[in-house]
């Protein structure tokens, strides 16, 4: 179907084109869900972007830490020095990974809370529309 034929069908009006009327009814009925999904997609993309930026920053910081640790290991004169440097490295890495995983847990919880809030607000709109 070309653009002129589509415009012609739309120009006929709902009374002459029952297919268009049923589509309009379906669209009207689903409009709140489309709005909710659009809002959710926007928020999801923001969170994914934030997560990607955070993860790249974390990986960069860890790579720098790893390179610095390698340098410290090479500078060790005794086994005790190596043990202390390695122990510090492991402890620091564990703390950083734990902090990063906690950050992502909070980020995911925030996304879940926002999702529930958006769906609830749009469901409230649907209930209001149904009552009227």
Phi, psi and omega in degrees: 000130181272175184297322180295319179294321178296315179296322179298316178296318181292324180288339181295334181093165184289330183290331181266350183228089183296331177297319178293322179297317181291325177295317178299319178296316179298316180297316179298319181293327184262359182304315179299323179290322176298318179297317179297315181295323178296315179296316179297318179298318178298315179294321180298316179296322176298316180294320179297318178297315179297317180296317179298316179298316180296315182296316179298320177297317179297313180299319178298314179297318180294319178299319177297318178298317181297318179294320178294322179295319178302319178296316178297320180298318182292336181274352182293138181259333182232167177297323179297319177298316180296316179299316180295316180296317180293319178298315177298317180299311181296316181297316180294317179298316180300317179296317181292318177295319179298315179298320181293317179295325176295319177301313181293327176296316177296319179298316178294321178296319178298317178297317179296317179297317179295320179299312179298320180295315180296313181297317179298315181296321180285329175293324176298321177296318180296315179299320178296317178297320181294322181292334183266000000 
